[in-house]
């Protein structure tokens, strides 16, 4: 591919990330010019796009376009890479240090089902810098990988036993007849067929992924009200939304709902400011105003957060924000 081909991404915090596609390198631009990341060799502004491979059939990284450029959130200077593992509904995370101030950075994700996949990929130039492996992989295999691919960093993750009430309760003949869902034995796409999904999962990020696959956008919005989301939860959901909005495979059904996806993504971005109680940043957004759809979502979230505020200061600020959003709705 021509060296002059670039992909650019303007981040919510105002950074510009410019990726040189052929070299898989990027530069972050700030208001004062190109950024020199902390720890950069020779104070270089050019950074290699991290390439992360997941090894083993138990990993699920299907929310990424594998082998292609993706953008993920960055928190406290660390790249946030979500994944699922071991047929669990739990969203887990890999954190990679960046040295950057940017809130969004590029990454390329691969998935190797077995050793043959990994070796074939390496031979064709698909050389991951990081390999995420299951703790059950034989140590001899890890030693073999390290000898064969000395530049690769191997990250070993542990499986977690499912302790949900659903999986711990005894399975009677009656419960089997009623189709009780055991997350240890089914994948997300199987559970999606169940009409009462909310009764089977307490993980909002998992639910968001399922609802988005089913194009049930109203149910994704409702997650803001049905759960006490953390800012990390919201950022993971925004990762899924970003992939759908980008629509690299040009799916017509995604083009149809693109305006709704963009509005939802914006509402979830604002939700992070509320959940992290970033007063100055959110009030700047308030001054700029929101669309009607976003205002309704934000008003409902503010009302919910006000009801559960832990101290008077938070409650008063949230109450004032809620009044301002409500006033803007009546003006429209």
Buried (B, 14 or more C-beta within 10 A) or exposed (E): EEEEEEEEBEBBEEBBBBBBBEEBBBBBBBEEEEBBBEEBEEEEBEBEBBBBBBBBEBBBBBBBBBBEBBBBBBEEBBBBBBBBBBBBBBBBBBEBBBEBBBBBBBBBBBBBEEBEBBBEBBEEEBBBBBBBBBEEBEEEBBEEBBEEBEEBEBBEBEEEEBEBEBBEEEEEEEEEEEEBBBBBEBEBEEBBEBEEBBEBBEBBBBBBBBBBBBBBBEBBBBBBEEBEBBBBBBBBBBBBBBBBBBBEEEEEEBEEBEEBBEBBBBBBBBBBBBBEBBBEBBBEBBEEEBBEBBBBBBBBBBBBBBEEBEEEEBBEBBBBBBEBBEEBEEEE
